[in-house]
Amino acid sequence: MVAITQLFQQPQARPGISQDRGNAIAKLKLLHAEAEETARLANLLGRSLSAGIILPVLSYLTVGLSFETGPGAELVWCALVTLVAAAMVIAYRRAMRRPFERAALKEFAKDLSAILLFAGFAWGAGAFLALPAAASATGAVVFATVPALIVAYLLRDREALVLFLAPVAVLTAIAALLKPFAGGLLVSGAVILIAAAIAGGAMLYRHLTGEDGKPAMLSLP
């Protein structure tokens, strides 16, 4: 009778097997997260070249549309933006030597974070060096927001937008008070409010599309 009872008893799972199964699942989750991060960083790398090319082009167009500022100041600003864009291209070429290595991609993301922050300051300096003192409120807002929107579209990353837009908006707002542009304080407030709305919209979009739970491609300094 005892033998029959033992025969029909359910086999007990050994603790070691359950632990191994849990470790395997955890490892698979980790590998999946790393693969997803690598793919996103690789996409960022591929799109960064376009941003490095478009920024100098936008600076040349801005200079071509302004007539009251001195050519020396405009040339200094264009050179500054071009140098930052060149740094972005150099970082791209260095990372492309190892395009599928996670460590190289993460290093590129760190470099790109710093470059975008400096690019924001370089572009914002144009509010002092390239925009004429009689620039309209619309011109000042376009100068601050359109390049940021283009960078955000090309890189498709919230952190990229914030890193570039924040210094641009702050410097343009300060320039609106000091030069001043038409409207002065009104232009300064409008630039800050519109920039904040753009950044908030990017955050809302990321939340609505479920991107909040995914690893960020860029890290804020």
C-alpha positions as CSV (number, residue, x, y, z in Angstrom):
1,M,0.0,0.0,0.0
2,V,2.8,2.4,0.9
3,A,4.5,1.5,-2.4
4,I,1.3,2.4,-4.4
5,T,1.0,5.7,-2.5
6,Q,4.5,6.6,-3.3
7,L,4.0,5.7,-6.9
8,F,1.2,8.2,-7.4
9,Q,2.8,11.1,-5.4
10,Q,3.7,14.2,-7.4
11,P,7.4,14.6,-7.7
12,Q,8.7,17.4,-5.6
13,A,10.7,20.1,-7.4
14,R,14.2,20.4,-6.1
15,P,15.2,23.9,-4.9
16,G,18.2,23.8,-7.0
17,I,16.2,23.4,-10.3
18,S,13.9,26.3,-9.4
19,Q,16.8,28.6,-8.6
20,D,18.5,27.7,-11.8
21,R,15.3,28.4,-13.8
22,G,15.0,31.8,-12.1
23,N,18.6,32.6,-12.8
24,A,18.1,31.7,-16.5
25,I,15.0,33.9,-16.8
26,A,16.9,36.8,-15.2
27,K,19.8,36.3,-17.5
28,L,17.5,36.3,-20.5
29,K,15.9,39.5,-19.4
30,L,19.3,41.1,-19.0
31,L,20.4,40.0,-22.4
32,H,17.2,41.3,-23.9
33,A,17.7,44.7,-22.3
34,E,21.3,44.9,-23.4
35,A,20.3,43.9,-27.0
36,E,17.6,46.5,-27.0
37,E,20.0,49.2,-25.7
38,T,22.6,48.2,-28.3
39,A,20.1,48.5,-31.1
40,R,18.9,51.9,-29.9
41,L,22.4,53.2,-29.6
42,A,23.3,51.9,-33.0
43,N,20.3,53.8,-34.5
44,L,21.5,56.9,-32.7
45,L,24.9,56.5,-34.1
46,G,23.5,56.2,-37.6
47,R,21.4,59.3,-37.3
48,S,24.0,61.5,-35.7
49,L,25.8,62.2,-38.9
50,S,22.8,64.0,-40.3
51,A,22.7,66.3,-37.3
52,G,26.4,67.0,-37.6
53,I,25.9,68.1,-41.3
54,I,22.7,70.2,-40.8
55,L,23.9,72.5,-38.0
56,P,26.5,74.3,-40.0
57,V,24.1,74.6,-42.9
58,L,21.5,76.2,-40.6
59,S,24.1,78.6,-39.3
60,Y,25.0,79.7,-42.9
61,L,21.4,80.2,-43.7
62,T,20.9,82.3,-40.6
63,V,23.8,84.5,-41.5
64,G,22.5,84.8,-45.0
65,L,19.2,86.1,-43.7
66,S,20.7,88.7,-41.2
67,F,22.1,92.0,-42.6
68,E,22.7,94.3,-39.6
69,T,25.4,92.4,-37.6
70,G,29.1,92.6,-38.5
71,P,30.6,90.0,-40.7
72,G,33.4,89.3,-38.2
73,A,30.9,88.3,-35.5
74,E,28.9,86.2,-37.9
75,L,32.1,84.4,-39.1
76,V,33.1,83.6,-35.5
77,W,29.7,82.1,-34.8
78,C,29.7,80.0,-38.0
79,A,33.2,78.8,-37.2
80,L,32.0,77.9,-33.7
81,V,29.0,75.9,-34.9
82,T,31.2,74.2,-37.5
83,L,33.7,73.1,-35.0
84,V,31.1,71.6,-32.8
85,A,29.6,69.8,-35.8
86,A,33.0,68.6,-36.8
87,A,33.4,67.1,-33.3
88,M,30.1,65.2,-33.8
89,V,31.3,63.8,-37.1
90,I,34.7,62.8,-35.6
91,A,32.9,61.0,-32.8
92,Y,30.7,59.3,-35.4
93,R,33.6,58.1,-37.4
94,R,35.4,56.8,-34.3
95,A,32.4,54.8,-33.2
96,M,31.8,53.4,-36.7
97,R,35.1,51.5,-36.4
98,R,33.3,49.3,-33.9
99,P,29.6,49.8,-34.8
100,F,28.2,46.7,-33.0
101,E,30.2,46.8,-29.8
102,R,28.1,47.9,-26.9
103,A,31.0,49.5,-25.0
104,A,31.9,51.6,-28.1
105,L,28.3,52.7,-28.6
106,K,27.9,53.7,-24.9
107,E,31.1,55.7,-25.1
108,F,29.8,57.4,-28.3
109,A,26.5,58.3,-26.5
110,K,28.5,59.9,-23.7
111,D,30.5,61.9,-26.2
112,L,27.4,62.9,-28.1
113,S,25.8,64.1,-24.9
114,A,28.7,66.5,-24.2
115,I,28.8,67.6,-27.9
116,L,25.1,68.4,-28.0
117,L,25.4,70.4,-24.8
118,F,28.2,72.5,-26.3
119,A,26.3,72.7,-29.6
120,G,23.4,74.3,-27.7
121,F,25.7,76.9,-26.2
122,A,27.4,77.4,-29.6
123,W,24.1,77.9,-31.3
124,G,22.7,80.1,-28.5
125,A,25.8,82.4,-28.9
126,G,24.4,83.2,-32.3
127,A,21.7,85.2,-30.6
128,F,24.4,87.7,-29.6
129,L,26.7,87.3,-32.7
130,A,24.4,86.7,-35.6
131,L,20.9,88.0,-34.9
132,P,20.4,91.7,-35.5
133,A,19.3,93.9,-32.6
134,A,16.1,94.7,-34.6
135,A,15.1,91.1,-35.0
136,S,11.4,90.4,-34.6
137,A,9.9,88.3,-31.8
138,T,9.1,85.6,-34.4
139,G,12.6,85.6,-35.7
140,A,14.1,85.1,-32.2
141,V,11.6,82.3,-31.5
142,V,12.3,80.6,-34.8
143,F,16.1,80.9,-34.2
144,A,15.8,79.2,-30.9
145,T,13.3,76.4,-31.6
146,V,13.6,75.4,-35.2
147,P,17.1,74.0,-35.0
148,A,16.2,72.1,-31.8
149,L,13.2,70.6,-33.5
150,I,15.4,69.5,-36.4
151,V,17.9,68.0,-34.0
152,A,15.1,66.2,-32.1
153,Y,13.7,64.9,-35.4
154,L,17.0,63.6,-36.7
155,L,18.2,62.0,-33.5
156,R,14.7,61.0,-32.2
157,D,15.7,61.2,-28.6
158,R,14.3,63.3,-25.7
159,E,17.6,63.8,-24.0
160,A,19.1,65.1,-27.3
161,L,16.4,67.7,-27.5
162,V,16.8,68.8,-23.9
163,L,20.6,69.0,-24.1
164,F,20.5,71.2,-27.2
165,L,17.4,73.2,-26.5
166,A,18.1,74.3,-22.9
167,P,21.2,76.4,-23.5
168,V,19.8,77.8,-26.8
169,A,16.7,79.0,-25.1
170,V,18.5,80.5,-22.1
171,L,21.1,82.3,-24.2
172,T,18.4,83.6,-26.6
173,A,16.3,84.8,-23.8
174,I,19.2,86.7,-22.2
175,A,20.1,88.2,-25.6
176,A,16.5,89.4,-25.9
177,L,16.9,91.3,-22.7
178,L,20.4,92.7,-23.4
179,K,20.3,93.7,-27.1
180,P,17.2,94.0,-27.0
181,F,15.2,92.4,-29.7
182,A,11.8,93.9,-30.6
183,G,9.7,93.2,-27.5
184,G,12.6,92.6,-25.1
185,L,11.1,91.0,-22.0
186,L,8.1,89.7,-24.0
187,V,10.4,87.9,-26.4
188,S,12.5,86.5,-23.6
189,G,9.5,85.0,-21.9
190,A,8.1,83.7,-25.2
191,V,11.3,81.9,-26.0
192,I,11.4,80.2,-22.6
193,L,7.8,79.2,-22.6
194,I,7.8,77.8,-26.1
195,A,11.1,75.9,-25.4
196,A,9.5,74.5,-22.2
197,A,6.4,73.5,-24.2
198,I,8.5,71.7,-26.8
199,A,10.4,69.8,-24.1
200,G,7.2,68.9,-22.3
201,G,5.7,67.7,-25.5
202,A,8.6,65.4,-26.1
203,M,8.3,64.0,-22.6
204,L,4.5,63.5,-23.1
205,Y,5.1,61.8,-26.5
206,R,7.6,59.4,-24.9
207,H,5.1,58.6,-22.1
208,L,2.3,58.0,-24.6
209,T,4.3,55.7,-26.8
210,G,5.6,53.7,-23.9
211,E,9.2,54.9,-24.2
212,D,9.6,55.8,-20.6
213,G,10.4,52.2,-19.5
214,K,13.2,51.8,-22.1
215,P,16.8,52.8,-21.5
216,A,17.7,56.3,-22.5
217,M,20.1,56.5,-25.4
218,L,21.8,59.6,-24.0
219,S,22.6,60.4,-20.4
220,L,22.2,63.9,-19.1
221,P,25.5,65.2,-17.7
